[in-house]
């Protein structure tokens, strides 16, 4: 059995380009999962869906990664896993509560404002001010997401409802979860940490489902629902979360959040292909802004101080 020191060194190290690709794959899987998620939610209560999703992910990860997990002292992961699970669970609870009284477009926009919050959450934890590039990129990205998600809206967009406020609170917990993954993940094995988080999430969603949504139904055992949940488990939960946990250990959190926010692009593309949703000019402008935000976060621009030093040297 590995000791604490050995466990902390088991984190998976990858290059920054690989980490960026992993975050992009994460965004693609999450974005494409919205179509499956919507179909399941039309036939199954949300917390039961999340319970089956989390519980299935735990079983899958325990089987696939058993040789790795058996060498790790899993008791160390109980508290960190609970901390991550609480922020993840609260994010979904507030987001879905907001969705009850606001439109899906507004809900999507306000949820994705987590990319604006992340640099400020990091600042609160570390007292280290984010670079101007990441701050500007986050705000530009949020504006682009707004154009994509809110295109076709009317005067109601200027009204902040109770559902909007609940969704923004949920976005804060998603931002907090992403930041905590970055901090905590550096001292723990990525796979074991995700397993612990999923175990706690399954318990939290399961308890919530029993208390608020009654018992499960055999009517949910349809092949289309099972296939959609399987995609959400394998793609949107296991692959996406593991990729995120590994990548966030090798990238600045604010940069990772901007890349991850491109999930709305993939969500729109899948919706256009499979549901016939029409692209609008504001949506296309939003795509351009999001892409520009990613470039701004990726390109290393020379600072004014360094540029001045070079000029003086000449």
Secondary structure as the mmCIF struct_conf table of DSSP 4:
data_model
#
loop_
_struct_conf.conf_type_id
_struct_conf.id
_struct_conf.beg_label_comp_id
_struct_conf.beg_label_asym_id
_struct_conf.beg_label_seq_id
_struct_conf.end_label_comp_id
_struct_conf.end_label_asym_id
_struct_conf.end_label_seq_id
HELX_RH_AL_P HELX_RH_AL_P1 UNK A 4 UNK A 8
TURN_TY1_P TURN_TY1_P1 UNK A 9 UNK A 10
BEND BEND1 UNK A 11 UNK A 11
HELX_LH_PP_P HELX_LH_PP_P1 UNK A 12 UNK A 13
HELX_RH_AL_P HELX_RH_AL_P2 UNK A 16 UNK A 41
TURN_TY1_P TURN_TY1_P2 UNK A 42 UNK A 43
BEND BEND2 UNK A 44 UNK A 44
HELX_RH_AL_P HELX_RH_AL_P3 UNK A 46 UNK A 64
TURN_TY1_P TURN_TY1_P3 UNK A 65 UNK A 65
HELX_RH_AL_P HELX_RH_AL_P4 UNK A 66 UNK A 69
TURN_TY1_P TURN_TY1_P4 UNK A 70 UNK A 71
BEND BEND3 UNK A 72 UNK A 72
HELX_RH_3T_P HELX_RH_3T_P1 UNK A 74 UNK A 76
HELX_RH_AL_P HELX_RH_AL_P5 UNK A 77 UNK A 99
TURN_TY1_P TURN_TY1_P5 UNK A 100 UNK A 101
BEND BEND4 UNK A 102 UNK A 102
HELX_RH_AL_P HELX_RH_AL_P6 UNK A 104 UNK A 111
TURN_TY1_P TURN_TY1_P6 UNK A 112 UNK A 113
HELX_RH_AL_P HELX_RH_AL_P7 UNK A 114 UNK A 126
HELX_LH_PP_P HELX_LH_PP_P2 UNK A 129 UNK A 131
HELX_RH_AL_P HELX_RH_AL_P8 UNK A 132 UNK A 150
TURN_TY1_P TURN_TY1_P7 UNK A 151 UNK A 152
HELX_RH_3T_P HELX_RH_3T_P2 UNK A 155 UNK A 158
HELX_RH_AL_P HELX_RH_AL_P9 UNK A 162 UNK A 184
HELX_RH_3T_P HELX_RH_3T_P3 UNK A 185 UNK A 187
BEND BEND5 UNK A 188 UNK A 188
HELX_RH_AL_P HELX_RH_AL_P10 UNK A 190 UNK A 213
BEND BEND6 UNK A 215 UNK A 215
HELX_RH_3T_P HELX_RH_3T_P4 UNK A 218 UNK A 220
HELX_RH_AL_P HELX_RH_AL_P11 UNK A 223 UNK A 231
HELX_RH_PI_P HELX_RH_PI_P1 UNK A 232 UNK A 239
HELX_RH_AL_P HELX_RH_AL_P12 UNK A 240 UNK A 248
TURN_TY1_P TURN_TY1_P8 UNK A 249 UNK A 249
BEND BEND7 UNK A 250 UNK A 251
HELX_RH_AL_P HELX_RH_AL_P13 UNK A 253 UNK A 260
TURN_TY1_P TURN_TY1_P9 UNK A 261 UNK A 262
HELX_RH_AL_P HELX_RH_AL_P14 UNK A 263 UNK A 275
HELX_LH_PP_P HELX_LH_PP_P3 UNK A 277 UNK A 279
HELX_RH_AL_P HELX_RH_AL_P15 UNK A 281 UNK A 298
BEND BEND8 UNK A 299 UNK A 299
HELX_LH_PP_P HELX_LH_PP_P4 UNK A 301 UNK A 303
HELX_RH_AL_P HELX_RH_AL_P16 UNK A 304 UNK A 313
#
